[in-house]
Amino acid sequence: MSNNHTIHSLQHHFGWDNANKPVIDIKSGETIEIDTVDSSGSQLNIDSTIDDVKNLDFSKVNPVTGPIFIEDAKEGDVVEVELIDFIASGWGWTAVIPGFGLLSDEFKDPDLNLWKYNKDNPIESIYSTYGKVPLKPFVGTIGLALKEPGNHSIVPPRHCGGNLDIKDLSKGSKVRFPVQIPGALLSLGDTHAAQGDGEICGTAIESPMKVIVKVNLIKNMKIPSPQFETFGPVSNHIDKDGYFVTTGVGSDLMEGAKNAIRSMIDLLVKKLNIPDSKAYMFCSVCADLRISEVVDVPNWVVSCYFPKSVFN
């Protein structure tokens, strides 16, 4: 498919601001090839060390390419983005960043893993001697500008999208966002080669990519927050050999999630004889946190699924 437009990765920004000048105007139904920067803002690369993680400038993290002005988009409409393809770079990184992640109070020292994979056929990437992680390229941050004026951090997700980190926003999926301002101002970035549901250490396999999308405007359709649609199975690449599963049980879902992860890290440390920070990153790139039960008052169940396929 030929693209109507191409946007270079240099055309990025670091916050959602409805005053940002669009880098391009498009019509509904057009396709765009969007070049992204990794979530470190190019501060990390394939030759980086843990010292580079220590020295990250957080004002430069999580850049998104754009914004894109969509003609005739108004509040009360919906922008639908079809994720047509991902052109991978062949490398990525995962880090434990002090002060960030689900267990940030317990993992206070930085760590880093650098990944290499076949950019023309991104199927798997080796994690040291521990195993291989099945890959599934997707876009971590995608959304529209907020109605509220000013510059808003890209880190938290919002009702009009943003840093969603939904691993099923991959090739073939369609995602929809409520428009809050004229032109919508679509931006995206934070592309990943793989991630588990929850992204528990705060980073996935962070990997710059080009994303080819088709943008459609749906007039007079109201939705409260992002919705998406897939057109086939979402886990065939990873679940063929089953899972190891740990649980967290209690009256607080967040604490349940932490306990499920703590138990899985402990399981991996004992099974693989690896440092706990390596197990923490392992979980972040391929283990899925699932809410298993929220109806049996007063306790709920959160489960952590770790795929056995990484060991085969």
C-alpha positions as CSV (number, residue, x, y, z in Angstrom):
1,M,0.0,0.0,0.0
2,S,1.4,3.4,-0.9
3,N,1.2,6.1,1.7
4,N,-0.3,9.5,1.3
5,H,2.1,11.1,3.8
6,T,5.3,10.4,5.7
7,I,6.3,12.0,9.0
8,H,10.0,12.0,10.1
9,S,10.9,11.2,13.7
10,L,12.4,14.6,14.1
11,Q,8.9,16.0,14.1
12,H,8.0,14.9,17.6
13,H,7.0,16.6,20.9
14,F,7.0,15.9,24.6
15,G,3.6,16.8,25.9
16,W,-0.1,16.9,24.9
17,D,-0.8,20.6,24.1
18,N,-3.7,21.7,21.9
19,A,-1.5,24.7,21.0
20,N,1.1,22.5,19.2
21,K,1.4,23.4,15.6
22,P,0.4,20.4,13.3
23,V,3.2,18.9,11.3
24,I,0.7,17.9,8.6
25,D,-3.0,18.1,7.6
26,I,-4.8,15.0,6.4
27,K,-8.2,14.0,5.2
28,S,-10.2,11.0,6.5
29,G,-9.2,7.8,4.8
30,E,-5.6,8.8,4.1
31,T,-2.6,6.6,5.1
32,I,0.6,7.9,6.9
33,E,4.0,6.4,7.6
34,I,5.0,7.7,11.0
35,D,8.6,7.4,12.1
36,T,9.0,7.2,15.9
37,V,11.7,7.8,18.5
38,D,12.2,5.2,21.3
39,S,10.7,6.1,24.7
40,S,14.1,7.4,26.0
41,G,14.1,10.1,23.4
42,S,17.2,8.6,21.8
43,Q,19.1,8.9,25.1
44,L,19.6,5.1,25.1
45,N,21.0,3.0,22.2
46,I,22.3,-0.4,21.4
47,D,25.7,0.5,23.1
48,S,24.2,2.0,26.3
49,T,25.2,1.0,29.8
50,I,23.5,1.2,33.2
51,D,25.2,4.6,33.7
52,D,23.1,5.9,30.9
53,V,20.0,4.8,32.7
54,K,21.2,6.6,35.8
55,N,21.6,9.8,33.8
56,L,18.3,9.8,31.9
57,D,16.8,13.3,31.4
58,F,13.1,12.8,32.2
59,S,12.2,16.0,30.3
60,K,13.1,14.1,27.1
61,V,11.3,10.8,27.7
62,N,8.3,9.4,25.8
63,P,8.3,11.6,22.8
64,V,5.5,11.2,20.3
65,T,5.6,12.0,16.6
66,G,3.0,14.6,15.3
67,P,0.6,16.2,15.8
68,I,-1.5,15.4,12.8
69,F,-4.5,17.7,12.0
70,I,-7.5,15.8,10.7
71,E,-9.8,17.9,8.5
72,D,-13.4,18.3,9.7
73,A,-12.7,16.6,13.1
74,K,-14.8,18.2,15.8
75,E,-15.8,17.5,19.4
76,G,-18.4,14.8,19.3
77,D,-16.6,12.9,16.6
78,V,-14.4,9.9,16.8
79,V,-11.0,9.3,15.1
80,E,-10.3,5.7,14.2
81,V,-6.7,4.7,13.6
82,E,-6.1,1.4,11.7
83,L,-2.7,0.0,12.5
84,I,-1.6,-1.3,9.1
85,D,2.0,-2.3,9.7
86,F,5.1,-1.9,11.8
87,I,8.6,-1.5,10.3
88,A,10.9,-2.6,13.0
89,S,14.4,-1.4,13.8
90,G,16.0,-4.7,15.1
91,W,17.0,-3.4,18.5
92,G,15.5,-2.4,21.8
93,W,16.1,-1.9,25.5
94,T,14.4,-2.7,28.8
95,A,15.4,-0.9,32.0
96,V,14.7,-0.8,35.7
97,I,14.5,3.0,36.3
98,P,14.8,4.1,39.9
99,G,11.5,5.6,41.1
100,F,9.5,4.0,38.3
101,G,7.5,0.8,38.0
102,L,5.1,-1.3,40.0
103,L,7.7,-2.3,42.5
104,S,9.7,0.9,42.5
105,D,10.0,0.9,46.3
106,E,11.7,-2.5,46.2
107,F,13.9,-2.1,43.1
108,K,15.8,1.1,43.7
109,D,18.9,0.3,41.6
110,P,19.0,0.7,37.9
111,D,19.4,-2.2,35.5
112,L,19.4,-2.5,31.7
113,N,19.0,-5.2,29.1
114,L,19.7,-4.6,25.4
115,W,17.9,-6.6,22.8
116,K,18.6,-7.5,19.2
117,Y,16.2,-9.2,16.8
118,N,15.6,-9.7,13.1
119,K,14.1,-6.4,11.9
120,D,12.7,-8.1,8.8
121,N,11.1,-10.9,10.7
122,P,10.6,-9.9,14.3
123,I,9.6,-13.2,15.8
124,E,11.7,-13.5,19.0
125,S,14.6,-12.1,20.9
126,I,17.1,-13.9,23.2
127,Y,17.2,-12.8,26.8
128,S,20.8,-13.7,27.9
129,T,20.8,-17.4,28.8
130,Y,17.4,-17.2,30.4
131,G,15.1,-17.8,27.4
132,K,13.7,-16.1,24.3
133,V,10.9,-13.6,24.3
134,P,8.2,-13.9,21.5
135,L,7.8,-10.5,19.8
136,K,4.7,-8.6,18.9
137,P,5.4,-5.0,17.7
138,F,2.8,-2.5,18.9
139,V,2.4,1.2,19.6
140,G,2.5,2.1,23.3
141,T,1.4,5.7,23.1
142,I,-1.3,7.0,20.8
143,G,-3.9,9.6,21.2
144,L,-5.4,13.0,20.6
145,A,-4.9,16.4,22.2
146,L,-6.8,17.4,25.3
147,K,-9.4,20.1,25.4
148,E,-7.8,21.7,28.5
149,P,-5.1,24.3,27.5
150,G,-1.5,23.9,28.5
151,N,1.2,21.3,28.2
152,H,0.1,17.9,29.8
153,S,2.6,15.1,30.5
154,I,2.6,12.2,28.1
155,V,3.2,9.7,30.9
156,P,-0.3,9.1,32.2
157,P,-3.1,7.8,29.9
158,R,-6.3,9.9,29.5
159,H,-9.8,9.6,28.1
160,C,-8.6,10.7,24.7
161,G,-5.7,8.2,24.7
162,G,-2.1,8.7,25.3
163,N,0.3,6.3,27.1
164,L,-2.1,3.3,27.0
165,D,0.6,0.5,26.7
166,I,-2.0,-2.0,25.4
167,K,0.0,-4.7,23.7
168,D,-2.9,-5.6,21.3
169,L,-2.6,-2.2,19.5
170,S,-0.6,-4.2,17.0
171,K,-0.8,-4.9,13.3
172,G,-4.4,-5.1,12.0
173,S,-6.1,-3.6,15.1
174,K,-8.3,-0.5,14.9
175,V,-8.4,1.9,17.8
176,R,-10.9,4.8,18.3
177,F,-10.6,8.0,20.3
178,P,-13.1,10.7,21.2
179,V,-12.2,14.1,19.7
180,Q,-11.9,17.0,22.1
181,I,-10.7,19.8,19.9
182,P,-11.0,20.9,16.2
183,G,-8.6,18.8,14.1
184,A,-8.2,16.2,16.9
185,L,-4.3,16.5,16.7
186,L,-3.2,12.8,16.6
187,S,0.2,11.8,17.8
188,L,1.9,8.5,18.5
189,G,5.2,6.9,19.7
190,D,6.6,4.7,22.4
191,T,6.7,1.7,20.1
192,H,7.5,-1.7,21.6
193,A,8.7,-5.0,20.3
194,A,7.1,-6.9,23.1
195,Q,5.4,-6.3,26.5
196,G,3.4,-8.2,29.1
197,D,0.0,-6.9,30.2
198,G,0.9,-4.4,33.0
199,E,4.4,-3.5,31.8
200,I,5.3,-4.0,35.4
201,C,8.8,-2.6,35.6
202,G,7.8,0.4,33.7
203,T,9.5,-0.5,30.4
204,A,8.8,-3.1,27.7
205,I,11.2,-3.9,24.9
206,E,11.4,-0.2,23.9
207,S,12.2,-0.2,20.2
208,P,11.9,2.6,17.6
209,M,9.8,1.8,14.6
210,K,7.9,3.2,11.7
211,V,4.2,2.8,12.0
212,I,1.9,2.8,9.0
213,V,-1.7,3.9,9.8
214,K,-4.9,4.7,8.1
215,V,-6.9,7.4,9.7
216,N,-10.7,7.5,9.5
217,L,-13.0,10.2,10.9
218,I,-16.4,9.0,12.2
219,K,-18.8,11.9,12.5
220,N,-21.3,12.3,15.3
221,M,-20.2,9.3,17.4
222,K,-19.6,9.7,21.1
223,I,-17.4,7.3,23.2
224,P,-16.2,8.1,26.7
225,S,-12.6,6.7,26.3
226,P,-10.5,4.7,23.8
227,Q,-12.0,1.6,22.3
228,F,-10.3,-0.9,20.0
229,E,-11.0,-3.9,17.9
230,T,-8.9,-6.9,16.9
231,F,-9.6,-9.2,14.0
232,G,-8.0,-12.4,15.2
233,P,-6.4,-14.1,18.1
234,V,-4.0,-12.0,20.2
235,S,-1.8,-14.5,22.0
236,N,-1.0,-17.3,19.5
237,H,2.6,-16.1,19.4
238,I,3.2,-16.8,23.1
239,D,0.8,-19.2,24.8
240,K,1.2,-22.5,22.9
241,D,3.1,-24.2,25.8
242,G,1.0,-23.0,28.7
243,Y,1.8,-20.8,31.7
244,F,3.2,-20.6,35.2
245,V,0.7,-18.6,37.2
246,T,1.0,-16.9,40.6
247,T,-1.8,-14.9,42.4
248,G,-2.3,-12.0,44.7
249,V,-5.4,-12.2,46.9
250,G,-6.8,-9.4,49.0
251,S,-9.1,-6.4,49.3
252,D,-6.8,-4.0,47.3
253,L,-6.3,-4.7,43.6
254,M,-3.1,-2.8,43.3
255,E,-1.6,-4.7,46.3
256,G,-2.9,-7.9,44.7
257,A,-1.1,-7.1,41.5
258,K,2.1,-6.4,43.4
259,N,1.9,-9.7,45.3
260,A,1.2,-11.7,42.2
261,I,4.4,-10.2,40.6
262,R,6.4,-10.7,43.8
263,S,5.5,-14.3,43.7
264,M,6.4,-14.7,40.0
265,I,9.7,-13.0,40.5
266,D,10.5,-15.3,43.4
267,L,9.5,-18.3,41.2
268,L,11.8,-17.2,38.3
269,V,14.7,-16.4,40.6
270,K,14.6,-19.9,42.0
271,K,13.9,-21.6,38.7
272,L,16.6,-19.8,36.7
273,N,19.0,-18.8,39.4
274,I,19.0,-15.2,38.2
275,P,19.1,-11.8,39.9
276,D,15.7,-10.5,41.0
277,S,16.1,-7.4,38.8
278,K,16.5,-9.6,35.7
279,A,13.4,-11.5,36.7
280,Y,11.5,-8.2,37.2
281,M,12.4,-7.2,33.6
282,F,11.6,-10.6,32.3
283,C,8.0,-10.3,33.7
284,S,7.7,-6.8,32.2
285,V,8.3,-8.0,28.7
286,C,6.2,-11.2,28.6
287,A,4.2,-11.8,31.8
288,D,0.5,-10.8,31.8
289,L,-1.3,-9.4,34.8
290,R,-5.0,-10.4,34.8
291,I,-7.9,-9.5,37.1
292,S,-9.3,-13.0,37.8
293,E,-12.1,-12.0,40.2
294,V,-13.7,-8.8,41.5
295,V,-17.1,-10.0,42.8
296,D,-16.4,-12.1,45.9
297,V,-16.4,-9.4,48.6
298,P,-14.2,-8.6,50.4
299,N,-11.2,-10.1,48.5
300,W,-10.2,-9.9,44.8
301,V,-7.8,-12.0,42.8
302,V,-5.1,-10.8,40.5
303,S,-3.1,-13.4,38.6
304,C,0.3,-13.2,36.9
305,Y,0.7,-15.5,33.8
306,F,4.2,-16.3,32.7
307,P,4.5,-18.1,29.4
308,K,6.4,-21.4,29.3
309,S,7.2,-20.9,25.6
310,V,10.1,-18.6,26.5
311,F,12.0,-21.6,27.8
312,N,11.6,-23.8,24.7
